[in-house]
C-alpha cells in the first residue's frame, strides 16, 4: 500500500492510536517498532501510515499485557 501522507507527527500518532507520546518514544527507543522512525528537518519524528496501523494492531491487547510483542515476533 503506497504512503498517502508525507509523515505524521508524534502528537498525531498519539491521538490516532490512543498511546501517549512517552509510550511512542519508549517503543522507538526499545526497538519495538517494525522500522526506524524517519526524521524530518529539525529532527522531528515522521511516522508513516504503516507505523500507525502496526501500533494500533499491536497494542490491542488484554489489560494485563502492557507491552506489545517485539517487531520480530510479529513480522516472522
N, CA and C atoms as an extended XYZ file, in Angstrom:
228
Properties=species:S:1:pos:R:3:atomname:S:1:resname:S:1:resid:I:1 pbc="F F F"
N         0.847       -1.171        0.000 N   UNK     1
C         0.000        0.000        0.000 CA  UNK     1
C         0.892        1.234        0.000 C   UNK     1
N         0.723        2.153       -0.957 N   UNK     2
C         1.568        3.345       -1.008 CA  UNK     2
C         1.229        4.328        0.108 C   UNK     2
N         2.229        5.099        0.485 N   UNK     3
C         2.035        6.131        1.507 CA  UNK     3
C         1.099        7.212        0.979 C   UNK     3
N         0.186        7.680        1.828 N   UNK     4
C        -0.740        8.732        1.419 CA  UNK     4
C        -0.422       10.066        2.073 C   UNK     4
N         0.562       10.109        2.939 N   UNK     5
C         0.946       11.381        3.556 CA  UNK     5
C         2.457       11.427        3.732 C   UNK     5
N         3.016       12.626        3.831 N   UNK     6
C         4.464       12.752        3.970 CA  UNK     6
C         4.982       12.340        5.343 C   UNK     6
N         4.130       12.211        6.295 N   UNK     7
C         4.534       11.811        7.634 CA  UNK     7
C         3.664       12.455        8.682 C   UNK     7
N         3.423       11.713        9.727 N   UNK     8
C         2.603       12.193       10.839 CA  UNK     8
C         3.500       12.531       12.016 C   UNK     8
N         3.145       13.559       12.739 N   UNK     9
C         3.912       13.933       13.926 CA  UNK     9
C         3.623       12.951       15.056 C   UNK     9
N         4.452       12.975       16.060 N   UNK    10
C         4.257       12.093       17.205 CA  UNK    10
C         2.920       12.386       17.901 C   UNK    10
N         2.516       13.650       17.934 N   UNK    11
C         1.231       14.021       18.521 CA  UNK    11
C         0.060       13.473       17.736 C   UNK    11
N         0.157       13.511       16.403 N   UNK    12
C        -0.908       12.960       15.569 CA  UNK    12
C        -1.022       11.455       15.758 C   UNK    12
N         0.117       10.777       15.849 N   UNK    13
C         0.104        9.325       16.043 CA  UNK    13
C        -0.465        8.994       17.417 C   UNK    13
N        -0.097        9.758       18.425 N   UNK    14
C        -0.628        9.538       19.776 CA  UNK    14
C        -2.151        9.670       19.761 C   UNK    14
N        -2.648       10.681       19.078 N   UNK    15
C        -4.094       10.894       19.008 CA  UNK    15
C        -4.796        9.756       18.271 C   UNK    15
N        -4.219        9.295       17.178 N   UNK    16
C        -4.840        8.236       16.374 CA  UNK    16
C        -4.796        6.872       17.040 C   UNK    16
N        -3.746        6.607       17.816 N   UNK    17
C        -3.586        5.284       18.422 CA  UNK    17
C        -4.061        5.208       19.868 C   UNK    17
N        -4.184        6.361       20.521 N   UNK    18
C        -4.537        6.361       21.933 CA  UNK    18
C        -3.343        6.144       22.848 C   UNK    18
N        -2.149        6.086       22.275 N   UNK    19
C        -0.924        5.937       23.065 CA  UNK    19
C        -0.392        7.318       23.432 C   UNK    19
N         0.366        7.395       24.485 N   UNK    20
C         0.976        8.673       24.854 CA  UNK    20
C         2.247        8.886       24.029 C   UNK    20
N         2.670       10.129       23.925 N   UNK    21
C         3.930       10.404       23.223 CA  UNK    21
C         5.092        9.738       23.955 C   UNK    21
N         4.980        9.607       25.266 N   UNK    22
C         6.025        8.924       26.043 CA  UNK    22
C         6.103        7.451       25.662 C   UNK    22
N         4.948        6.799       25.483 N   UNK    23
C         4.932        5.392       25.071 CA  UNK    23
C         5.536        5.245       23.673 C   UNK    23
N         5.196        6.144       22.771 N   UNK    24
C         5.743        6.080       21.414 CA  UNK    24
C         7.251        6.228       21.420 C   UNK    24
N         7.762        7.146       22.215 N   UNK    25
C         9.224        7.315       22.320 CA  UNK    25
C         9.871        6.064       22.918 C   UNK    25
N         9.213        5.485       23.919 N   UNK    26
C         9.729        4.255       24.544 CA  UNK    26
C         9.791        3.131       23.511 C   UNK    26
N         8.715        2.928       22.762 N   UNK    27
C         8.683        1.863       21.754 CA  UNK    27
C         9.786        2.064       20.719 C   UNK    27
N        10.017        3.307       20.331 N   UNK    28
C        11.093        3.585       19.369 CA  UNK    28
C        12.456        3.269       19.991 C   UNK    28
N        12.672        3.747       21.208 N   UNK    29
C        13.958        3.549       21.893 CA  UNK    29
C        14.261        2.067       22.105 C   UNK    29
N        13.244        1.276       22.410 N   UNK    30
C        13.426       -0.153       22.680 CA  UNK    30
C        13.432       -1.011       21.414 C   UNK    30
N        13.229       -0.390       20.260 N   UNK    31
C        13.257       -1.137       19.003 CA  UNK    31
C        12.015       -1.974       18.763 C   UNK    31
N        10.900       -1.587       19.357 N   UNK    32
C         9.669       -2.357       19.235 CA  UNK    32
C         8.965       -2.098       17.898 C   UNK    32
N         9.208       -0.949       17.300 N   UNK    33
C         8.569       -0.630       16.021 CA  UNK    33
C         9.163       -1.471       14.900 C   UNK    33
N         8.375       -1.693       13.856 N   UNK    34
C         8.807       -2.529       12.732 CA  UNK    34
C        10.018       -1.930       12.020 C   UNK    34
N        10.003       -0.625       11.825 N   UNK    35
C        11.100        0.058       11.124 CA  UNK    35
C        11.466        1.315       11.909 C   UNK    35
N        12.678        1.795       11.720 N   UNK    36
C        13.056        3.042       12.391 CA  UNK    36
C        12.135        4.193       11.963 C   UNK    36
N        11.845        5.085       12.877 N   UNK    37
C        11.014        6.241       12.585 CA  UNK    37
C        11.859        7.249       11.810 C   UNK    37
N        11.304        7.712       10.701 N   UNK    38
C        12.011        8.723        9.898 CA  UNK    38
C        12.066       10.032       10.673 C   UNK    38
N        13.023       10.853       10.313 N   UNK    39
C        13.155       12.185       10.912 CA  UNK    39
C        13.071       13.227        9.807 C   UNK    39
N        12.338       14.282       10.087 N   UNK    40
C        12.214       15.384        9.142 CA  UNK    40
C        13.243       16.451        9.440 C   UNK    40
N        13.145       17.561        8.729 N   UNK    41
C        14.042       18.684        9.009 CA  UNK    41
C        13.900       19.101       10.474 C   UNK    41
N        14.982       19.330       11.116 N   UNK    42
C        14.945       19.708       12.523 CA  UNK    42
C        14.870       18.514       13.453 C   UNK    42
N        14.885       17.289       12.909 N   UNK    43
C        14.907       16.094       13.746 CA  UNK    43
C        13.569       15.606       14.259 C   UNK    43
N        12.461       16.208       13.815 N   UNK    44
C        11.146       15.758       14.286 CA  UNK    44
C        10.797       14.400       13.696 C   UNK    44
N        10.171       13.565       14.523 N   UNK    45
C         9.758       12.244       14.079 CA  UNK    45
C         8.640       12.365       13.040 C   UNK    45
N         8.724       11.527       12.004 N   UNK    46
C         7.688       11.455       10.981 CA  UNK    46
C         7.255       10.009       10.845 C   UNK    46
N         6.069        9.707       11.331 N   UNK    47
C         5.538        8.351       11.294 CA  UNK    47
C         4.763        8.129       10.005 C   UNK    47
N         4.767        6.901        9.519 N   UNK    48
C         4.038        6.539        8.305 CA  UNK    48
C         2.669        5.952        8.674 C   UNK    48
N         1.824        5.828        7.665 N   UNK    49
C         0.538        5.156        7.874 CA  UNK    49
C         0.767        3.722        8.351 C   UNK    49
N         1.794        3.082        7.827 N   UNK    50
C         2.116        1.708        8.232 CA  UNK    50
C         2.467        1.644        9.720 C   UNK    50
N         3.223        2.642       10.202 N   UNK    51
C         3.555        2.703       11.631 CA  UNK    51
C         2.285        2.775       12.473 C   UNK    51
N         1.344        3.630       12.050 N   UNK    52
C         0.097        3.800       12.796 CA  UNK    52
C        -0.704        2.499       12.786 C   UNK    52
N        -0.792        1.849       11.636 N   UNK    53
C        -1.513        0.574       11.540 CA  UNK    53
C        -0.881       -0.471       12.454 C   UNK    53
N         0.447       -0.559       12.427 N   UNK    54
C         1.137       -1.552       13.240 CA  UNK    54
C         0.932       -1.273       14.727 C   UNK    54
N         1.073       -0.019       15.117 N   UNK    55
C         0.889        0.348       16.527 CA  UNK    55
C        -0.535        0.065       16.980 C   UNK    55
N        -1.505        0.387       16.148 N   UNK    56
C        -2.908        0.152       16.501 CA  UNK    56
C        -3.169       -1.338       16.679 C   UNK    56
N        -2.643       -2.145       15.765 N   UNK    57
C        -2.872       -3.593       15.829 CA  UNK    57
C        -2.107       -4.250       16.976 C   UNK    57
N        -0.878       -3.813       17.201 N   UNK    58
C        -0.040       -4.494       18.188 CA  UNK    58
C        -0.330       -4.082       19.624 C   UNK    58
N        -1.010       -2.980       19.832 N   UNK    59
C        -1.293       -2.558       21.199 CA  UNK    59
C        -2.719       -2.880       21.624 C   UNK    59
N        -3.477       -3.567       20.771 N   UNK    60
C        -4.819       -4.028       21.143 CA  UNK    60
C        -4.658       -5.349       21.878 C   UNK    60
N        -4.361       -5.257       23.138 N   UNK    61
C        -4.084       -6.445       23.943 CA  UNK    61
C        -4.938       -6.401       25.202 C   UNK    61
N        -5.091       -7.538       25.855 N   UNK    62
C        -5.827       -7.541       27.120 CA  UNK    62
C        -5.185       -6.586       28.123 C   UNK    62
N        -5.959       -6.055       29.058 N   UNK    63
C        -5.428       -5.098       30.030 CA  UNK    63
C        -4.202       -5.582       30.798 C   UNK    63
N        -4.059       -6.887       30.977 N   UNK    64
C        -2.919       -7.404       31.732 CA  UNK    64
C        -1.613       -7.298       30.950 C   UNK    64
N        -1.692       -7.136       29.652 N   UNK    65
C        -0.491       -7.054       28.813 CA  UNK    65
C        -0.208       -5.593       28.499 C   UNK    65
N         0.889       -5.066       29.012 N   UNK    66
C         1.193       -3.644       28.856 CA  UNK    66
C         2.140       -3.340       27.717 C   UNK    66
N         2.844       -4.335       27.202 N   UNK    67
C         3.804       -4.074       26.134 CA  UNK    67
C         3.453       -4.911       24.915 C   UNK    67
N         3.576       -4.318       23.717 N   UNK    68
C         3.338       -5.116       22.513 CA  UNK    68
C         4.481       -6.106       22.319 C   UNK    68
N         4.238       -7.175       21.574 N   UNK    69
C         5.322       -8.106       21.295 CA  UNK    69
C         6.384       -7.423       20.453 C   UNK    69
N         7.553       -8.005       20.399 N   UNK    70
C         8.620       -7.394       19.611 CA  UNK    70
C         8.274       -7.438       18.136 C   UNK    70
N         8.831       -6.541       17.373 N   UNK    71
C         8.569       -6.475       15.944 CA  UNK    71
C         8.960       -7.773       15.260 C   UNK    71
N        10.035       -8.392       15.691 N   UNK    72
C        10.479       -9.626       15.046 CA  UNK    72
C         9.474      -10.750       15.243 C   UNK    72
N         8.765      -10.752       16.361 N   UNK    73
C         7.747      -11.765       16.592 CA  UNK    73
C         6.573      -11.580       15.646 C   UNK    73
N         6.167      -10.335       15.426 N   UNK    74
C         5.014      -10.065       14.578 CA  UNK    74
C         5.312      -10.181       13.101 C   UNK    74
N         6.529       -9.951       12.699 N   UNK    75
C         6.853       -9.960       11.279 CA  UNK    75
C         7.400      -11.283       10.801 C   UNK    75
N         7.600      -12.240       11.680 N   UNK    76
C         8.136      -13.524       11.243 CA  UNK    76
C         7.034      -14.492       10.919 C   UNK    76
